[in-house]
Amino acid sequence: MSPFTLLDALLAPPPAAGRGGWLKAHRYAHRGLHGPTLVENSRGAFQAAIDNGFGIELDVQASRDGEAFVFHDRDLDRLAQTPGRLGALQSPELDKIRLKDCNETIPRLSEIMQMVDGRVPVLVEVKTGRRDIAPLCQSVRRVLANVSGPVAIMSFDPAVPRWFRQNMPDMIRGLVVTEEGPTALPDRVRAGLCRHRDLWSAKPDFLAYDIADLEGAFVQSQRRRGLPILSWTICSAAEREKVARYADAPIFEGVAP
């Protein structure tokens, strides 16, 4: 038995029975059910997911004044009609910026959660880019405190689930993981140690794992000991089969699995 097996069990125990059990029961549309006519992370994409009974995965970032807006990229250029850095703008400025190829503006998290109204589960990926994550986490907490229906937060940054564990302990918390990066053996070993470190710091209720790394020893050891595993981003029949074998639920784009 690896020493990490004991350390993982001690420092990041799996969730209690029944906690977040809904995570495995749904399929999640990545940034909404977007496509050629619907922009990702838009009201239209989220409504399409709701209409089809799919859970929703969405991204939130902080405006300059700390409000949670639903948008993936740090820069506005790819998805919005106005260039610039999202985090450099105040909330009233962002409220006026339109998304490309549609008449929608960038939505606030509060608006999307009101639109969902508990009808489908929501995974809120918190995107951090600042040293101080508290303003964004506080904004997300204010919104989610008044939400009915299943919802979870998740992040690549282990400080986010740690913050919610301390400040909103009932919230289901996930750690997003990819193993993409180092190829040299010493770097891979160091990266593996960092994954365990992040796991112990975050103490997540589930992992959201890169489909490319889903068969790896780390993630499968976490699944065996009781952590639910969601996997992103599922775009093909082969990936759907991989998720069915190695994970508990897909976060997908395109045709639903």
Secondary structure, 3 states (H helix, E strand, C coil): CCHHHHHHHHHCCCCCCCCCHHHHHCCEEECCCCECCECCCCHHHHHHHHHCCCEEEEEEEECCCCCEEECCCCECCCCECCCCEHHHCCHHHHCCCEECCCCCECCEHHHHHHHHCCCCCEEEEECCCCCCCHHHHHHHHHHHCCCCCCEEEEECCCHHHHHHHHHCCCCEEEEEECCCCCCCHHHHHHHHHHHHHHHHHHCCCEEEEEHHHCCCHHHHHHHHCCCCEEEEEECCHHHHHHHHHHCCEEEECCCCC
